[in-house]
């Protein structure tokens, strides 16, 4: 079963060793990434590949619609480990245009358990509904909600106690908001970077 994936894995490992004989030896000894990526689970958005980083250089948390909900223990555990243990310097919330999760929160259809997960995006849509409905193109409207969702998740990350405590003890930490374009493979910085409590408060 899945022999093609196992063969691809062996070929990938061989290529890594061919260019850097000690790559996996170093990787096995230590994990010291500078970045935490909070992104969407969409298969078209491979975190390491998009920014050209090797294994070990990017700590990654992914879920449907790149949410950072303050009540989700999975996300919070990743955030705390990244900030308190790994001492990452940058937390990057990365959404993507055309996100199916964000679209599902907009269309009002019932899908089951995922509706509960996407509740924060539906609330965000209701909050900005008037402005969004002024955008005539459906795809452009969805893309704008994808951006608004990233901004909201940056605010969630920046207001979390683990991040606030890190800033209080003088730990250098920046929270960024990006959107990835499936159409051209480029990331767009939404210019909502937060580096301290005052900026976090202003973003809310």
C-alpha positions in Angstrom: 0.0 0.0 0.0 1.2 3.5 -0.8 4.5 2.2 -2.2 4.8 5.3 -4.4 4.8 7.5 -1.3 7.4 5.4 0.4 9.6 5.4 -2.7 9.3 9.2 -2.9 10.3 9.4 0.7 13.4 7.4 0.1 14.3 9.5 -2.9 13.8 12.7 -0.9 16.0 11.5 1.9 18.7 10.4 -0.5 18.7 13.8 -2.2 19.0 15.5 1.2 22.0 13.4 2.2 23.6 13.8 -1.2 23.7 17.6 -0.8 24.3 17.6 3.0 25.6 14.4 4.5 24.9 15.5 8.1 21.5 16.9 7.5 19.4 14.3 9.4 22.1 13.9 12.1 21.8 17.6 13.0 18.0 17.5 12.7 17.7 14.6 15.1 19.8 16.4 17.8 17.8 19.6 18.0 14.7 21.6 17.0 15.3 25.3 17.0 13.0 27.1 14.6 12.5 30.8 14.7 9.0 30.7 13.2 5.6 29.4 14.1 3.3 29.1 11.1 -0.4 29.0 11.9 -2.0 28.1 8.6 -4.9 26.3 6.8 -5.0 22.6 6.4 -5.6 23.0 2.7 -3.4 20.6 0.7 -2.4 23.3 -1.7 -0.7 25.4 1.0 2.5 23.5 2.0 4.0 25.7 4.7 7.8 24.8 4.4 7.7 24.8 0.6 6.0 28.2 0.3 8.8 30.0 2.2 11.6 27.7 1.1 12.5 26.4 4.5 13.9 23.0 5.4 12.5 20.6 8.1 13.5 22.0 11.5 13.2 25.6 10.4 9.5 26.1 10.7 7.2 25.0 13.5 3.7 24.4 12.0 0.1 24.3 13.2 -2.6 23.8 10.6 -6.4 23.6 10.8 -9.4 24.4 8.7 -9.5 28.1 7.9 -6.3 28.9 9.9 -8.0 29.7 13.1 -6.4 30.7 16.4 -9.4 30.2 18.8 -8.7 31.0 22.4 -10.7 28.0 23.6 -8.9 25.4 21.4 -6.4 23.3 23.5 -4.6 22.0 20.4 -3.7 25.4 19.1 -2.9 26.7 22.6 -0.6 23.8 23.3 1.3 24.5 20.0 1.5 28.2 20.8 2.7 27.8 24.3 5.4 25.2 23.2 6.5 27.5 20.4 6.7 30.6 22.6 7.8 29.2 26.0 10.0 26.2 24.9 11.2 26.8 21.4 11.4 30.6 21.9 10.3 31.4 18.3 10.7 35.0 17.3 7.9 35.2 14.8 4.3 33.8 14.8 2.9 34.0 11.3 -0.8 33.5 10.7 -1.2 32.6 7.0 -4.6 32.4 5.3 -5.1 31.9 1.6 -7.4 33.3 -1.0 -10.2 31.0 -2.1 -10.3 29.3 1.3 -13.0 26.6 1.3 -13.4 26.9 5.1 -14.0 30.6 4.9 -16.4 30.1 1.9 -18.4 27.5 3.9 -18.8 30.0 6.8 -20.3 32.5 4.3 -22.8 30.4 2.3 -25.1 29.5 5.2 -25.2 25.8 4.4 -25.1 23.2 7.2 -22.2 20.7 7.1 -22.1 19.1 10.5 -19.3 19.3 13.0 -17.2 21.7 10.9 -20.0 24.3 11.4 -19.1 24.5 15.1 -15.4 25.0 14.2 -16.2 27.7 11.7 -18.5 29.6 14.0 -15.9 32.4 14.6 -15.7 33.0 10.8 -19.5 33.2 10.5 -19.5 35.8 13.3 -16.8 37.7 11.5 -18.8 37.6 8.3 -21.9 39.0 10.1 -19.8 41.7 11.7 -18.5 42.9 8.3 -21.5 41.9 6.2 -22.5 45.4 5.1 -19.0 46.2 3.8 -18.5 42.8 2.3 -21.8 43.0 0.4 -20.7 46.2 -1.2 -18.0 44.1 -3.1 -19.9 43.0 -6.2 -17.6 40.2 -7.2 -18.2 37.0 -5.2 -14.6 35.8 -5.4 -13.3 39.2 -4.3 -15.8 39.2 -1.4 -14.5 35.8 -0.3 -10.9 37.0 -0.6 -11.6 40.0 1.5 -13.2 37.8 4.2 -10.0 35.6 4.1 -8.0 38.7 4.8 -10.3 39.8 7.6 -10.1 36.3 9.1 -6.3 36.5 9.2 -6.4 39.9 10.9 -8.8 38.5 13.5 -6.5 35.5 14.2 -3.5 37.8 14.5 -5.5 39.7 17.2 -6.3 36.4 18.9 -2.7 35.3 19.0 -1.4 38.7 20.2 -4.0 38.8 23.0 -3.2 35.3 24.3 -1.7 35.1 27.8 1.4 33.1 26.5 2.3 35.9 24.1 1.4 38.7 26.6 3.6 37.0 29.2 6.5 36.7 26.7 6.3 40.4 26.0 6.1 41.2 29.7 9.4 39.4 30.3 11.1 41.1 27.4 11.1 38.2 25.0 11.3 39.4 21.4 8.2 38.2 19.6 6.4 39.4 16.5 3.0 38.3 15.3 2.3 38.7 11.5 -0.6 38.3 9.2 -0.1 37.0 5.6 -2.4 35.7 2.8 -1.1 33.2 0.3 -2.3 33.4 -3.3 -3.0 30.1 -5.0 -3.0 31.8 -8.3 0.7 32.8 -8.3 2.3 31.2 -5.3 3.1 34.5 -3.5 2.4 35.6 0.0 0.9 39.1 0.7 1.8 40.8 4.0 -1.3 42.4 5.4 0.8 44.9 7.4 -0.8 44.0 10.7 2.4 43.0 12.5 2.2 43.2 16.3 5.3 43.3 18.5 3.9 44.4 21.9 0.8 44.8 24.1 0.1 48.4 22.8 0.0 47.3 19.2 -2.1 44.3 20.1 -4.6 46.5 21.8 -4.8 48.8 18.8 -5.5 45.9 16.5 -8.6 44.7 18.5 
